[in-house]
C-alpha cells in the first residue's frame, strides 16, 4: 500500500500535529514522524488515510503548503506487508527512495 510522506517538517512537529493538519482532508488512520536511531527527527512523516483517494487529495492540496515556515513536499512511500505485518520498505534513508528525498 502507498501512503503520503511529508517533508521537510519542522523538528518540533509531533504525530498529533500531522493528524491535526491532515484531518482537514479526511480520516487519518495513523500519522508518524520518522526518527533517526539517535532519536532526532528526520524532518519527515508518513500519514495513513482511510482511502487511496483521500491520500491522493492530500498530496494535491498540501504540495508546497507552508507549514512551520517550510514548503511541504509530499509524495507516496511504498509499504510492504511481509507476514501480514505493516512495515515500510527499508533502506539507508528510512524507506524513502531517491526521488522522495529532498
N, C-alpha and C positions, 0 to 999 in steps of 0.2 A: 504494500500500500504506500502511496506517496502522500507526504504531508509538507505543508509550507515550513520553510526555515526562514527565520527573520534575522537580519544583520544589518549594519552594526548596531548593537544595543548599548545604551549607557551601562557602565559597570554595575550601577546600583539597581538595575532592573530585576524584579523578582518574578517568580512564576505567576503570582497573583496579578502583577502589573500586566503581564501578557494576556491573562484571562480577561481582565477588565477592558483592555484595548480591543481584543478580537470578539468579545461578545456583542459588540456593535454590529457585527456581520451576521452572526448566527451562533448556534450552540457549540461551545468549546468543550470537548471531552477531556482534554489534557493539554497543558502548556508547561514546557520545561526549558529552563535556561541550561545551556551546556557549560560545563566547568572543566578546567584543566585538572590534572591529577593533584596539583598543588592547592586546589580549592578556589583558584582565581577564575572569574567568569571569562569565557571565551568571547563574549560580546555577541553570542548567537543564541537563538532559542528555537524550539520546534513546537508547533501547535497542531493538535489533532482535533479536527472538526467532526460533526456528526455525518457529514456527507462530502463527497468529492466536489460537488457543485459549490458548496459553501467555501471550501478550501480555495477553489479557483477564483471565487468572488473576492476573497481576502487578498489574494495576490494582486488582482486588478485594482482594488480600492486603495491598498496601502503601499503600492510600489512608489517609492520616492517620498512618502509621507514623512514629515518632520516629527520625530519622536525624541524628546530629550535633546533637541538641538542637532540631531543627526538624521539625514535622509535614509529611510529604511530601504533595504534591498530584499525582496522576497523571492524565493524560488522553491521548487519541490525537492525534498530529500526522500530517497527510497529506503523504506524499511523492509526487512525480511522477517519472516516468522518461522525460523527453524524449530522443529519440535513443538509447534503451536505457540511458542513464545512471541513476544513483540519487541524486537530489538533492532536498532539501527545498524545498517551495514557499517562496519568499522574500517578505518584506515588511519594513518598518522594524523589526519586533520579532523578527527572526531566524526567521521562518517560523511563529511562533505566532499563532494567531488571538486575538481579543479575549477569547473565553471560555476560552482556555487560559492566559492570563496572569493573574497574581495582582496 
